[in-house]
């Protein structure tokens, strides 16, 4: 778990840049599946610095899509839990 936290800490500063590589973007996409809500938020904050690259770059856009899908999963889970109370 500590390794994953360290990876996401590093990604929060470099994800947009390193995701421009085909191989690394695939790895980051897979890591996004393991991210918690805070880690996703950190990645979205970093990507928001340059939305144009985040959504139009050939490889970065796949990472952005993975982040949005994973964020949606958290929102659905949160909303369904709040409806139960």
C-alpha positions as CSV (number, residue, x, y, z in Angstrom):
1,X,0.0,0.0,0.0
2,X,2.9,2.4,0.8
3,X,4.4,1.7,-2.6
4,X,1.1,2.6,-4.3
5,X,0.8,5.8,-2.2
6,X,4.3,6.8,-3.3
7,X,3.5,6.1,-6.9
8,X,0.4,8.3,-6.8
9,X,2.3,11.0,-5.0
10,X,4.9,11.1,-7.8
11,X,2.2,10.9,-10.4
12,X,0.3,13.8,-9.0
13,X,3.2,16.0,-10.2
14,X,4.2,14.2,-13.4
15,X,1.2,12.3,-14.7
16,X,0.4,14.6,-17.6
17,X,3.9,14.6,-18.8
18,X,4.7,10.9,-18.4
19,X,1.4,9.8,-19.8
20,X,2.5,11.1,-23.2
21,X,4.3,7.8,-23.7
22,X,2.2,4.9,-25.1
23,X,3.7,2.4,-22.6
24,X,3.5,4.6,-19.6
25,X,0.0,5.8,-20.3
26,X,-1.2,2.2,-20.3
27,X,0.5,1.6,-16.9
28,X,-1.0,4.8,-15.5
29,X,-4.5,3.7,-16.8
30,X,-4.1,0.5,-14.9
31,X,-2.9,2.3,-11.8
32,X,-6.0,4.6,-11.9
33,X,-8.1,1.5,-11.3
34,X,-6.4,1.2,-7.9
35,X,-6.7,4.9,-7.0
36,X,-8.8,6.1,-4.1
37,X,-10.9,9.3,-4.2
38,X,-8.1,11.6,-3.0
39,X,-5.6,10.2,-5.5
40,X,-8.1,10.7,-8.4
41,X,-8.7,14.2,-7.2
42,X,-4.9,14.9,-7.2
43,X,-4.6,13.6,-10.8
44,X,-7.6,15.6,-12.0
45,X,-6.1,18.7,-10.4
46,X,-2.8,18.1,-12.2
47,X,-4.5,17.4,-15.6
48,X,-6.6,20.6,-15.2
49,X,-3.5,22.6,-15.7
50,X,-3.6,21.7,-19.4
51,X,-7.0,20.3,-20.4
52,X,-6.2,20.6,-24.1
53,X,-3.4,18.0,-23.7
54,X,-5.4,16.0,-21.3
55,X,-8.2,15.4,-23.7
56,X,-6.6,15.6,-27.1
57,X,-3.3,13.9,-26.8
58,X,-3.3,10.4,-28.3
59,X,-2.2,8.7,-25.1
60,X,-3.0,11.1,-22.3
61,X,-6.6,11.2,-23.4
62,X,-6.9,7.5,-22.5
63,X,-5.6,8.2,-19.0
64,X,-8.1,11.1,-18.7
65,X,-10.9,8.8,-19.7
66,X,-9.8,6.2,-17.1
67,X,-9.8,8.9,-14.4
68,X,-13.3,10.1,-15.4
69,X,-14.7,6.5,-15.4
70,X,-13.1,5.7,-12.1
71,X,-14.4,9.0,-10.6
72,X,-17.9,8.1,-11.8
73,X,-17.7,4.8,-10.0
74,X,-16.9,6.7,-6.7
75,X,-19.8,9.1,-7.3
76,X,-22.3,6.3,-8.0
77,X,-21.1,4.5,-4.9
78,X,-21.3,7.6,-2.8
79,X,-24.8,8.6,-4.1
80,X,-26.1,5.1,-3.6
81,X,-24.9,5.0,0.0
82,X,-26.4,8.4,0.7
83,X,-29.8,7.2,-0.6
84,X,-29.7,4.3,1.8
85,X,-29.5,6.7,4.8
